[in-house]
Amino acid sequence: MMPERFHAVARLAALLLLALGVWRIAVVVAASPMLGYANQFDMGRTSACFGLWPDLPEPARYEAHPQAPIARYTQCTSAAAV
């Protein structure tokens, strides 16, 4: 009787781990990637490639902002951004 109970518990644990693994794979696959989240020193390439610049007035938009990540970005199409 004891081995039957052990096998049932082991089977249940295996199914729970399998379900947890499938859920984790689904979460990773369904996640939408971020373009970037860093201070502007690290965002230079992202800004140039995707055209996303800090939502600041024109001269300050292209300067480095080491104090913290900037929460709002905008698409910039001006010639100075390229």
C-alpha positions in Angstrom: 0.0 0.0 0.0 2.8 2.4 0.8 4.5 2.2 -2.6 1.2 2.9 -4.4 0.8 6.1 -2.3 4.4 7.1 -2.9 3.9 6.7 -6.7 0.7 8.7 -6.6 2.4 11.6 -4.7 5.4 11.4 -7.0 3.1 11.5 -10.1 1.2 14.5 -8.7 4.5 16.3 -7.9 5.8 15.6 -11.4 2.6 16.9 -13.0 2.7 20.1 -10.9 6.3 20.7 -11.8 5.5 20.1 -15.5 2.5 22.5 -15.3 4.8 25.1 -13.6 7.4 24.7 -16.3 4.8 25.1 -19.1 3.4 28.2 -17.4 6.9 29.7 -17.1 7.7 29.1 -20.8 4.4 30.7 -21.7 5.2 33.8 -19.6 8.7 34.2 -21.1 7.5 33.7 -24.7 4.5 36.1 -24.3 6.5 38.9 -22.7 6.9 42.0 -24.8 10.6 43.2 -24.9 11.6 46.6 -23.7 13.5 48.8 -26.0 15.7 49.9 -23.1 15.6 51.1 -19.6 18.8 52.9 -18.5 20.2 56.4 -18.1 20.7 58.3 -21.4 24.4 57.3 -21.5 23.2 53.7 -22.3 20.2 54.8 -24.3 22.2 56.5 -27.1 22.1 53.5 -29.4 18.5 52.8 -28.7 17.6 56.4 -29.4 19.5 56.4 -32.7 18.2 53.1 -33.9 14.5 53.4 -32.9 14.2 57.2 -33.0 13.1 57.4 -29.4 14.5 60.4 -27.5 13.7 61.8 -24.1 10.6 63.9 -24.1 12.5 67.1 -23.3 13.0 70.4 -25.1 15.1 70.3 -28.2 18.6 71.2 -26.9 18.3 69.0 -23.7 17.0 66.0 -25.7 20.4 65.1 -27.1 22.4 65.5 -23.9 23.3 62.7 -21.5 21.2 62.5 -18.4 23.1 60.4 -15.8 20.8 61.2 -12.8 18.1 58.6 -13.6 16.2 57.0 -16.4 13.7 59.4 -18.1 10.2 58.1 -17.9 8.8 59.6 -21.1 10.2 59.3 -24.6 9.0 60.6 -27.9 9.7 59.8 -31.6 12.0 62.5 -33.0 12.3 63.0 -36.8 14.5 66.1 -36.8 17.8 66.1 -38.7 19.7 66.9 -35.5 18.8 63.5 -34.0 20.4 61.5 -36.8 
